[in-house]
């Protein structure tokens, strides 16, 4: 079966299940007795195991299967959740995530079988939930016998693959049927059927088995029930009691004629002592049992070749040999957006309205027929404009996804950092449902991760220092997201010690970044901004968490590439706040169209504060730089014709002419952009400039105007 067509869905679903498992295990650590959480973990692990098996990823399937076994025992009350168990489960999740990443990159899961984790999980089963160091390396056979996974059972032949039909308890009514069959000379058999691990449709295979057996006799009872089997509420095995005049070999042959059936066991059923009549049948079954025993060591000794015959690796082999091209699995997630059906219905309605508007416009144009009556045409154009505006808004909503998909992984990260740094800390998140353009959401994961790690390592003080300072022993980190106009604001703050401005100043002088004289004249904000310089760090010791001066550099460059900005608010001794402002979308923006020289440019409305008409005599010089004084604020001005190296517009030689100045902002910074002419507000579609054109930083893209002209979009963040 070719499963490559389902790879995209598999990757999306796997990541969702892994995130769900991570969230639920985090909850389980806090509430080990919560059965709802335990059941949810079991269901997620079961689903993930089934998906991996269907796709042919055996290593991923095996590891998930062992996790499922652990939670099966927890769910059954065999043992309780222990702290050490949580750590092993998280390590297992990391291993599963590595498998998924490998599949995304190469379509193969990789060669790491994570045997140490499998041994650790089996040790938990063996020791009734206790995590005993050094005991995890016990043979997997022992744990497999306890967990009874279907694929391991052939190694135990007679006992491991026991005929589970013997566990069926029959009612008085069913006993009467058995006695009646015996009196009529018919035989009663117990049948246990094992389905292949990689079976895609277990219920369908079970149905075919039932149909095959009904041709030979009558089924009086099954375990699980027929309804549960139909609903696929069973693992890889089911059993039944069966009345027939056929032999055991005929019955087994009928069962095994169904594809994807691994093995079938059949013995004569006797109410009083089921084991005795089953004895004569055992010699007949010993042969396959012995073969199973022989086959088992081959599978154990060479797990990698064992997986080779599976249908999946064969087509994947050429893909791995061409690893330089890395198949197009990486963009899979980036190209996929799950959309609410109501949004699609609305989109469809608007498209139909667009078609109606087009037809109406054609009709109005034909009716005019050169008569000069443009009233109806203008009316239809207005209607068309309304429809296209609504269509744009609807498409925008389709592209918007909640940032939850990014921030959901951070509680686990903070938990791990707490253990690694030996600091008690908690992460509080709000606004996970805040929506951003998909292209933005995909890019903000790394900046947010660096900021949270920075807060955990540098922001929060050690536990004893916090207590000495009169603070709670447990530090708090907050991640808040909310919409502010056409922007989304993400704020990371903590109640730690804040930024030591003097330490940053001294470090900058020590590194030669600034001179002592320059440092003396720098404001607190300017000094804090030095933290965003490449390789700048105040950490005295480099660790695997931070200290290399890379994190904040990544934050600044990535956020600015998304047309966003970063702002820092510091309260020394109380904590700090790191504020990211991002545009809602990078596809379509509201812009102010201006003329500079003979060219048209667009400036995003979100960055514009006011537009001023400035007299030439109001421009002053401060340190050889032109500034204007507006409402108590001194604002530097930037003559865009000089920045863009544009010749002055014809007729603008008059030096006494009033200047049109657009006041733009970047955080707390402001600047005035001098332009030649204002055209007006317009909705523009941002187009990439492509890889082959060297674009200055001040240009963020281009747009195509209604008359076919191309206008460049100015990035005000780069200008200020």
NUROBA-690219 format. One record per residue (C-alpha): residue number from 0; x, y, z. Coordinates in Angstrom, 1 decimal. Last residue first. Layout:
<rs>
NUM  X  Y  Z
...
</rs>
This chain:
<rs>
719  14.6  55.3  12.0
718  15.0  54.2  8.4
717  15.1  50.5  8.9
716  12.0  50.4  11.0
715  10.3  52.6  8.4
714  10.4  49.9  5.7
713  9.3  51.6  2.5
712  7.2  49.7  0.0
711  8.2  50.1  -3.6
710  5.6  51.0  -6.3
709  5.2  49.1  -9.6
708  2.9  50.6  -12.2
707  0.1  48.5  -13.7
706  -2.6  51.2  -13.6
705  -4.2  49.7  -10.4
704  -0.9  49.6  -8.6
703  1.5  46.6  -8.2
702  3.3  46.3  -4.9
701  6.9  46.0  -3.8
700  8.9  44.8  -0.9
699  10.5  45.7  2.4
698  12.7  48.5  1.0
697  14.8  50.3  3.7
696  17.1  47.3  3.9
695  18.3  47.9  0.4
694  17.3  45.2  -2.1
693  19.8  43.2  -4.2
692  17.7  41.6  -6.8
691  18.1  37.9  -7.6
690  16.3  36.4  -4.7
689  12.9  37.9  -5.4
688  11.4  41.3  -4.7
687  8.5  39.8  -2.8
686  5.0  41.2  -3.5
685  3.0  43.0  -0.9
684  -0.7  43.6  -1.9
683  -1.7  47.1  -1.3
682  -4.8  48.7  0.2
681  -4.7  52.4  -0.4
680  -4.6  55.7  1.6
679  -3.8  58.9  -0.3
678  -1.6  60.4  -3.0
677  0.6  62.6  -0.8
676  3.4  64.6  -2.4
675  7.1  65.5  -2.1
674  8.0  63.5  0.9
673  10.0  64.4  4.1
672  10.0  61.5  6.6
671  9.8  62.7  10.2
670  11.3  60.4  12.8
669  10.1  58.9  16.1
668  11.6  56.5  18.6
667  9.6  55.1  21.5
666  8.8  51.8  19.7
665  9.4  52.6  16.0
664  7.4  55.6  15.0
663  6.6  57.6  11.9
662  5.9  61.3  11.4
661  5.2  62.1  7.7
660  6.5  65.5  6.8
659  5.1  67.5  3.8
658  7.4  70.6  3.5
657  6.2  74.1  2.9
656  7.9  75.9  0.0
655  10.5  78.4  0.8
654  13.3  76.5  -0.9
653  11.5  76.7  -4.3
652  13.4  74.1  -6.4
651  10.3  71.9  -6.3
650  9.2  72.6  -9.9
649  10.5  69.4  -11.2
648  10.9  66.8  -8.5
647  14.3  66.7  -6.9
646  16.7  64.0  -8.2
645  16.4  60.8  -6.2
644  19.3  59.3  -4.2
643  16.9  57.2  -2.0
642  18.2  58.8  1.2
641  18.5  62.2  -0.5
640  14.9  62.2  -1.8
639  13.8  60.8  1.6
638  14.8  63.8  3.5
637  14.9  62.4  7.1
636  13.7  64.6  10.0
635  14.7  64.3  13.6
634  11.8  64.9  16.1
633  12.0  67.1  19.1
632  8.8  66.7  21.1
631  6.9  69.5  22.9
630  4.0  69.6  20.5
629  6.2  69.4  17.4
628  9.8  70.7  17.3
627  11.6  69.8  14.1
626  15.1  68.4  13.6
625  17.8  68.5  11.0
624  21.2  67.0  12.1
623  24.5  68.9  12.4
622  24.5  68.4  16.2
621  21.0  70.0  16.4
620  20.0  72.0  13.3
619  16.5  73.5  13.2
618  13.6  73.2  10.8
617  10.8  75.6  11.6
616  12.1  78.1  9.0
615  11.2  75.6  6.2
614  7.6  75.6  7.3
613  6.2  72.1  8.2
612  2.9  70.6  7.1
611  2.6  67.6  9.3
610  1.2  64.0  8.9
609  0.7  62.0  12.1
608  1.5  58.7  13.7
607  2.4  56.4  10.8
606  3.8  52.9  11.5
605  0.5  51.1  11.2
604  -0.3  53.0  8.0
603  2.5  51.1  6.1
602  4.3  53.5  3.7
601  4.0  53.0  0.0
600  6.2  54.7  -2.7
599  5.6  56.4  -6.0
598  8.5  57.7  -8.2
597  9.2  61.0  -9.8
596  11.0  62.5  -6.9
595  9.2  61.0  -3.8
594  5.5  60.6  -4.3
593  3.4  59.0  -1.5
592  0.9  56.2  -1.1
591  -0.2  55.6  2.5
590  -0.7  51.9  3.2
589  -3.2  49.4  4.5
588  -1.6  46.0  4.2
587  -2.0  42.7  2.4
586  0.3  39.7  2.6
585  2.5  40.2  5.7
584  -0.3  39.9  8.1
583  -1.3  41.1  11.6
582  1.8  43.2  11.8
581  4.1  42.4  14.8
580  5.0  44.2  17.9
579  7.3  42.4  20.4
578  7.6  43.6  24.0
577  10.3  42.4  26.4
576  9.4  43.3  30.0
575  11.9  43.4  32.9
574  12.0  42.5  36.6
573  11.8  44.0  40.0
572  15.4  44.7  41.1
571  16.0  46.9  38.1
570  12.7  47.7  36.4
569  13.4  47.6  32.6
568  11.1  48.0  29.7
567  12.4  46.6  26.4
566  10.9  47.2  22.9
565  11.2  44.9  19.9
564  9.8  45.8  16.4
563  8.0  44.1  13.6
562  8.4  44.2  9.8
561  8.8  40.4  9.8
560  12.5  40.8  9.0
559  12.6  43.1  12.0
558  11.4  40.3  14.3
557  14.0  37.9  12.9
556  16.9  40.3  13.2
555  16.0  41.4  16.8
554  15.3  38.0  18.2
553  18.4  36.4  16.6
552  20.6  39.1  18.2
551  18.8  38.5  21.4
550  19.7  34.9  21.5
549  23.3  34.9  20.1
548  25.2  36.4  22.9
547  27.0  33.2  23.9
546  25.8  33.1  27.5
545  22.8  30.9  27.2
544  21.3  27.5  28.0
543  24.2  25.2  27.2
542  26.3  27.3  29.5
541  28.8  30.2  29.0
540  29.8  31.7  32.3
539  30.1  35.4  33.3
538  27.0  36.3  31.2
537  26.9  39.9  30.1
536  26.5  39.0  26.5
535  27.2  40.7  23.1
534  27.8  38.1  20.4
533  25.7  40.1  17.8
532  24.3  43.4  19.2
531  20.8  43.1  20.8
530  22.2  43.7  24.3
529  23.4  47.1  23.1
528  19.8  48.2  23.1
527  19.9  48.2  26.9
526  22.6  51.0  26.8
525  20.5  53.1  24.4
524  17.5  52.7  26.7
523  19.4  53.8  29.7
522  20.6  56.9  27.9
521  24.2  57.2  26.6
520  26.3  60.3  27.4
519  28.7  58.4  29.8
518  29.0  55.5  27.5
517  30.3  57.7  24.7
516  33.1  59.0  26.9
515  34.0  55.5  28.1
514  34.2  54.4  24.5
513  31.7  52.1  23.0
512  31.8  48.5  21.7
511  35.3  48.2  22.9
510  34.5  44.9  24.7
509  35.4  46.3  28.1
508  33.4  49.5  27.4
507  30.3  47.4  26.4
506  30.7  45.2  29.5
505  30.9  48.3  31.7
504  27.7  49.7  30.2
503  25.9  46.3  30.5
502  26.9  46.0  34.1
501  25.8  49.6  34.8
500  22.4  48.8  33.2
499  21.8  45.8  35.5
498  18.7  44.4  33.7
497  15.8  43.2  35.8
496  16.2  41.2  39.0
495  13.3  38.7  38.4
494  9.6  39.2  38.3
493  9.4  38.2  34.6
492  8.0  39.6  31.3
491  7.5  38.4  27.8
490  5.0  40.5  25.8
489  3.5  39.6  22.4
488  1.7  42.5  20.7
487  -0.3  41.9  17.5
486  -0.6  44.8  15.2
485  -3.4  46.4  13.1
484  -5.0  47.8  16.1
483  -3.5  46.2  19.2
482  -4.2  42.5  19.4
481  -3.1  40.5  22.4
480  -0.4  38.1  23.5
479  0.9  37.6  27.1
478  3.8  35.4  28.1
477  4.6  35.7  31.9
476  7.5  34.3  33.8
475  7.1  33.9  37.6
474  9.8  32.8  40.0
473  9.1  30.4  42.8
472  10.8  31.4  46.0
471  8.4  34.3  46.5
470  10.3  37.6  46.9
469  11.7  39.2  50.1
468  15.1  39.8  48.7
467  16.6  37.0  50.7
466  13.9  34.6  49.4
465  14.8  35.6  45.8
464  18.5  35.1  46.5
463  17.9  31.6  47.9
462  15.9  30.6  44.8
461  18.4  31.8  42.3
460  17.4  35.0  40.5
459  15.1  35.1  37.5
458  16.1  37.4  34.6
457  19.3  35.8  33.4
456  18.5  32.1  33.0
455  14.7  32.0  33.0
454  14.1  35.4  31.3
453  16.8  34.7  28.7
452  15.3  31.2  28.0
451  11.9  32.9  27.5
450  13.4  35.5  25.2
449  15.2  32.9  23.1
448  12.1  30.7  22.8
447  10.0  33.8  21.7
446  12.5  34.6  19.0
445  12.7  31.0  17.8
444  8.9  30.5  17.5
443  8.2  33.7  15.7
442  8.7  32.5  12.2
441  5.8  30.1  11.6
440  3.3  32.5  13.2
439  4.3  35.2  10.7
438  3.6  33.1  7.6
437  0.4  31.9  9.1
436  -0.9  35.5  9.6
435  -1.6  36.1  13.3
434  -4.5  35.2  15.6
433  -4.7  35.6  19.4
432  -6.1  32.3  20.8
431  -3.0  31.9  23.1
430  -4.0  35.3  24.7
429  -2.6  34.5  28.2
428  0.3  32.4  29.4
427  1.8  31.9  32.9
426  5.1  30.1  33.2
425  6.3  28.9  36.6
424  9.7  28.9  38.1
423  11.8  27.1  40.8
422  15.5  27.3  39.8
421  17.9  24.4  39.6
420  19.1  25.6  36.2
419  18.5  22.2  34.5
418  15.4  21.3  36.5
417  13.7  24.7  35.9
416  14.9  24.7  32.3
415  13.1  21.4  31.7
414  9.8  22.8  33.1
413  10.3  26.0  31.2
412  10.6  24.0  27.9
411  7.5  21.9  28.8
410  5.5  25.1  29.4
409  6.9  26.5  26.1
408  5.6  23.9  23.6
407  2.1  25.4  23.4
406  3.5  28.8  22.5
405  3.8  28.1  18.7
404  0.5  26.3  17.9
403  -1.3  28.6  20.4
402  -0.4  31.6  18.1
401  -3.9  31.3  16.6
400  -4.1  31.0  12.8
399  -5.0  33.7  10.3
398  -4.8  32.8  6.6
397  -8.5  32.1  6.4
396  -9.3  35.3  8.2
395  -7.3  37.2  5.6
394  -9.3  35.5  2.8
393  -12.5  36.7  4.4
392  -11.2  40.3  4.7
391  -10.2  40.3  1.1
390  -13.5  38.9  0.0
389  -15.3  41.6  2.0
388  -13.2  44.3  0.2
387  -13.8  42.5  -3.2
386  -17.6  42.5  -2.6
385  -17.7  46.2  -1.7
384  -15.6  47.2  -4.7
383  -17.8  45.2  -7.0
382  -20.9  47.0  -5.6
381  -19.2  50.3  -6.3
380  -18.3  49.1  -9.8
379  -22.0  48.1  -10.3
378  -23.2  51.6  -9.4
377  -20.6  53.2  -11.6
376  -21.9  51.1  -14.5
375  -25.5  51.9  -13.7
374  -24.7  55.7  -13.7
373  -22.5  55.6  -16.8
372  -25.1  56.8  -19.3
371  -22.9  57.9  -22.2
370  -25.2  56.2  -24.8
369  -22.3  54.1  -26.1
368  -24.0  50.8  -25.6
367  -25.0  51.6  -22.0
366  -27.0  48.3  -22.0
365  -23.9  46.3  -22.9
364  -21.9  47.9  -20.1
363  -24.7  47.4  -17.6
362  -24.9  43.7  -18.6
361  -21.1  43.2  -18.3
360  -21.2  44.9  -14.9
359  -24.0  42.7  -13.7
358  -22.2  39.6  -14.8
357  -19.1  40.7  -12.9
356  -21.1  41.5  -9.8
355  -22.8  38.1  -10.0
354  -19.4  36.4  -10.2
353  -18.2  38.4  -7.2
352  -21.2  37.4  -5.2
351  -20.4  33.8  -6.0
350  -16.9  34.4  -4.7
349  -18.3  36.0  -1.6
348  -20.6  33.0  -0.9
347  -17.6  30.6  -1.3
346  -15.5  32.6  1.2
345  -18.4  32.6  3.7
344  -18.7  28.9  3.4
343  -14.9  28.5  3.8
342  -15.0  30.6  6.9
341  -17.8  28.5  8.3
340  -15.9  25.3  7.6
339  -13.1  26.4  10.0
338  -9.8  26.2  8.2
337  -6.7  24.1  8.8
336  -3.7  25.6  7.1
335  -1.0  23.7  5.4
334  1.7  25.1  3.3
333  4.1  25.8  6.2
332  3.5  22.3  7.5
331  4.5  20.6  4.3
330  7.4  23.0  3.5
329  9.9  20.6  4.9
328  8.7  17.5  3.1
327  9.9  18.7  -0.3
326  12.6  16.1  -0.4
325  16.1  17.1  0.9
324  18.0  17.9  -2.3
323  21.3  17.0  -0.8
322  19.7  13.9  0.7
321  19.6  12.2  -2.7
320  20.5  8.8  -1.4
319  17.8  9.2  1.2
318  15.1  9.7  -1.4
317  16.4  6.7  -3.4
316  15.8  4.5  -0.4
315  12.3  5.8  0.4
314  10.6  3.8  -2.3
313  11.8  0.5  -0.6
312  11.5  1.8  3.0
311  7.7  1.7  3.1
310  6.8  -1.7  1.7
309  8.3  -3.5  4.7
308  11.1  -5.8  3.7
307  13.7  -3.6  5.4
306  12.2  -3.5  8.9
305  13.8  -6.8  9.8
304  17.1  -5.6  8.4
303  17.2  -2.8  11.0
302  16.1  -4.9  13.9
301  18.9  -7.5  13.5
300  19.3  -9.6  16.5
299  15.7  -9.2  17.7
298  14.0  -10.1  14.4
297  16.3  -13.0  13.8
296  15.8  -14.1  17.4
295  12.0  -14.3  16.8
294  12.0  -16.4  13.6
293  13.2  -19.5  15.4
292  10.6  -19.1  18.1
291  7.9  -18.5  15.5
290  9.0  -21.6  13.6
289  8.7  -23.6  16.8
288  5.2  -22.3  17.3
287  4.4  -23.1  13.7
286  5.4  -26.7  14.4
285  3.9  -27.0  17.8
284  0.4  -26.4  16.5
283  -0.3  -30.0  15.4
282  1.4  -31.2  18.5
281  -0.9  -28.9  20.5
280  -4.2  -30.2  19.1
279  -4.2  -33.3  21.3
278  -3.8  -31.2  24.4
277  -6.8  -28.9  23.8
276  -9.1  -31.6  25.0
275  -7.4  -31.4  28.3
274  -7.1  -27.6  28.8
273  -10.8  -26.7  28.5
272  -11.7  -28.7  31.5
271  -15.4  -28.7  32.4
270  -16.8  -26.6  29.6
269  -15.0  -28.3  26.8
268  -13.8  -26.2  23.8
267  -11.7  -27.8  21.0
266  -8.7  -25.7  20.0
265  -8.0  -23.0  17.5
264  -5.3  -20.4  17.3
263  -5.0  -18.0  14.3
262  -2.0  -16.0  13.3
261  -1.0  -12.8  11.4
260  -4.2  -11.9  9.7
259  -3.5  -9.1  7.2
258  -5.4  -10.9  4.4
257  -8.3  -13.3  5.2
256  -7.4  -16.8  4.2
255  -6.0  -17.1  7.7
254  -9.4  -17.5  9.2
253  -10.6  -20.2  6.8
252  -7.3  -22.1  7.2
251  -7.6  -22.0  11.0
250  -11.2  -23.4  10.7
249  -10.2  -26.1  8.3
248  -7.2  -27.1  10.5
247  -9.4  -27.2  13.6
246  -11.8  -29.6  11.9
245  -15.3  -28.7  10.6
244  -18.6  -29.7  12.2
243  -19.0  -26.3  13.7
242  -19.9  -24.3  16.8
241  -17.6  -21.3  17.7
240  -16.5  -19.5  20.8
239  -14.7  -16.3  20.0
238  -11.4  -14.4  20.4
237  -10.0  -11.0  19.4
236  -6.5  -9.7  18.9
235  -4.6  -6.6  17.7
234  -6.1  -4.1  20.1
233  -9.8  -3.7  20.4
232  -12.4  -0.9  20.2
231  -12.4  -0.9  16.4
230  -16.1  0.2  16.4
229  -17.1  -3.0  14.7
228  -15.0  -5.0  17.2
227  -16.8  -3.2  20.1
226  -20.2  -4.0  18.5
225  -19.3  -7.7  18.1
224  -18.3  -7.9  21.7
223  -14.6  -8.2  22.7
222  -14.5  -11.1  23.1
221  -17.0  -13.1  21.0
220  -20.0  -15.4  21.7
219  -22.1  -18.0  19.9
218  -20.5  -18.0  16.5
217  -22.2  -20.6  14.2
216  -20.7  -22.9  11.6
215  -18.5  -23.2  8.6
214  -19.9  -20.4  6.4
213  -20.2  -18.3  9.6
212  -16.4  -18.6  10.0
211  -15.6  -16.8  6.8
210  -18.1  -14.0  7.5
209  -16.6  -13.6  11.1
208  -13.1  -13.4  9.6
207  -14.2  -10.8  7.0
206  -15.7  -8.7  9.8
205  -12.4  -8.9  11.8
204  -10.5  -7.7  8.8
203  -12.9  -4.8  8.4
202  -12.6  -3.9  12.1
201  -8.8  -3.9  11.9
200  -8.6  -1.5  8.9
199  -5.0  -0.4  8.4
198  -3.2  -3.5  9.6
197  0.4  -2.8  10.4
196  0.4  -4.8  13.6
195  -1.0  -7.8  11.9
194  -4.2  -9.2  13.4
193  -4.2  -12.0  15.9
192  -7.2  -14.4  16.0
191  -8.2  -16.6  19.0
190  -10.7  -19.4  18.3
189  -12.3  -21.7  20.9
188  -14.1  -24.6  19.3
187  -17.4  -26.5  19.9
186  -17.9  -29.7  18.0
185  -21.1  -31.0  16.5
184  -22.6  -34.4  17.2
183  -26.1  -33.2  17.9
182  -25.7  -33.8  21.7
181  -22.5  -31.7  21.6
180  -24.2  -28.8  19.9
179  -27.1  -28.9  22.4
178  -24.6  -28.8  25.3
177  -22.8  -25.8  23.8
176  -26.1  -24.0  23.2
175  -27.1  -24.7  26.8
174  -23.8  -23.3  28.0
173  -24.5  -20.1  25.9
172  -27.8  -19.6  27.8
171  -26.1  -20.2  31.1
170  -23.5  -17.5  30.3
169  -20.0  -17.9  28.9
168  -16.8  -16.6  30.4
167  -14.1  -16.0  27.8
166  -10.6  -16.3  29.2
165  -10.0  -19.6  27.3
164  -10.5  -17.6  24.1
163  -7.1  -16.1  24.8
162  -5.2  -19.0  23.4
161  -1.8  -18.1  24.8
160  0.6  -16.4  22.5
159  3.1  -15.7  25.3
158  2.6  -19.2  26.7
157  3.1  -21.6  23.8
156  5.2  -19.5  21.5
155  7.1  -17.2  23.8
154  9.0  -15.5  21.0
153  5.8  -15.3  19.0
152  4.5  -12.7  21.6
151  6.7  -9.8  20.7
150  4.5  -8.4  17.9
149  1.3  -8.6  19.9
148  2.4  -6.7  22.9
147  1.9  -8.7  26.1
146  2.8  -5.9  28.6
145  4.1  -8.4  31.2
144  5.6  -10.8  28.7
143  7.1  -7.9  26.8
142  8.7  -6.7  30.0
141  10.5  -10.0  30.3
140  11.3  -10.3  26.6
139  12.8  -6.9  26.6
138  15.8  -8.2  28.4
137  16.7  -6.0  31.4
136  18.6  -2.8  30.6
135  16.2  -0.7  32.6
134  17.5  -2.1  35.9
133  20.4  0.3  36.2
132  18.3  2.9  37.8
131  15.0  1.6  39.2
130  11.9  3.5  38.1
129  9.1  2.0  40.0
128  5.8  1.6  38.2
127  5.2  -2.0  39.0
126  8.8  -3.1  38.7
125  8.4  -5.0  35.4
124  6.2  -2.4  33.8
123  8.6  0.4  34.7
122  11.5  -1.7  33.5
121  9.7  -2.1  30.1
120  9.6  1.7  29.9
119  13.3  2.0  30.7
118  14.2  -0.8  28.2
117  12.2  1.0  25.5
116  14.0  4.3  26.4
115  17.4  2.6  26.2
114  16.5  0.9  22.9
113  16.0  4.3  21.2
112  15.8  2.5  17.8
111  17.9  5.2  16.1
110  18.2  4.4  12.4
109  16.1  7.2  11.0
108  12.3  7.8  10.5
107  12.4  8.1  6.8
106  10.5  10.7  4.6
105  13.8  12.7  4.5
104  13.2  16.0  6.2
103  9.6  15.5  7.5
102  10.3  11.9  8.4
101  13.4  13.0  10.3
100  11.4  15.6  12.2
99  8.8  13.1  13.1
98  11.4  10.6  14.4
97  13.0  13.4  16.5
96  9.6  14.3  17.9
95  9.2  10.6  18.9
94  12.6  10.7  20.7
93  11.6  13.9  22.5
92  8.3  12.3  23.5
91  10.2  9.3  24.9
90  12.4  11.7  26.9
89  9.2  13.3  28.3
88  7.9  9.8  29.3
87  11.2  8.9  31.0
86  11.1  12.2  33.0
85  7.4  11.5  34.0
84  8.2  7.9  35.2
83  10.8  9.3  37.6
82  8.1  11.3  39.4
81  5.9  8.2  39.8
80  2.4  7.6  38.4
79  0.5  4.8  40.1
78  0.5  1.0  39.7
77  -1.8  -1.7  38.5
76  -4.8  0.7  38.5
75  -6.0  -0.3  35.1
74  -5.3  3.2  33.8
73  -1.7  3.0  35.1
72  -1.3  -0.4  33.5
71  -2.6  0.9  30.1
70  -0.4  4.0  30.6
69  2.7  1.9  30.7
68  1.6  -0.2  27.7
67  0.8  2.9  25.7
66  4.4  4.1  26.2
65  5.6  0.7  25.0
64  3.4  1.0  21.9
63  4.7  4.5  21.2
62  8.3  3.2  21.2
61  7.4  0.3  18.9
60  5.4  2.5  16.5
59  8.2  5.0  16.1
58  10.6  2.2  15.4
57  8.1  0.6  12.9
56  7.4  3.6  10.7
55  5.2  1.8  8.1
54  2.6  4.5  7.5
53  -0.1  2.4  9.1
52  2.1  1.5  12.1
51  2.9  5.2  12.7
50  -0.8  6.1  12.6
49  -1.7  3.3  14.9
48  0.9  4.2  17.4
47  -0.1  7.9  17.3
46  -3.7  7.0  18.0
45  -2.8  4.7  20.9
44  -0.5  7.4  22.4
43  -3.3  10.0  22.1
42  -5.8  7.6  23.7
41  -3.6  6.6  26.6
40  -2.7  10.2  27.3
39  -6.4  11.2  27.3
38  -7.2  8.3  29.6
37  -4.4  9.4  32.1
36  -5.6  13.0  31.9
35  -9.2  11.9  32.7
34  -7.9  9.6  35.5
33  -6.4  12.5  37.4
32  -4.4  10.8  40.2
31  -1.0  12.2  39.1
30  -2.2  15.8  39.3
29  0.8  18.2  38.8
28  2.9  15.7  36.8
27  -0.2  14.6  35.0
26  -0.8  18.1  33.8
25  2.6  18.2  32.2
24  1.9  14.7  30.8
23  -1.3  16.1  29.2
22  0.4  19.1  27.6
21  3.2  17.0  26.2
20  0.8  14.3  24.9
19  -1.3  17.0  23.2
18  1.8  18.4  21.6
17  2.8  15.0  20.4
16  -0.7  14.3  19.1
15  -0.8  17.6  17.2
14  2.6  17.0  15.7
13  1.6  13.5  14.6
12  -1.6  14.8  13.0
11  0.2  17.4  10.9
10  3.0  14.9  9.9
9  0.5  12.1  9.0
8  -1.7  14.5  7.0
7  1.3  15.5  4.8
6  2.5  11.9  4.5
5  -0.9  10.6  3.3
4  0.0  10.5  -0.4
3  3.2  8.6  0.5
2  1.1  5.7  1.9
1  1.4  3.4  -1.1
0  0.0  0.0  0.0
</rs>
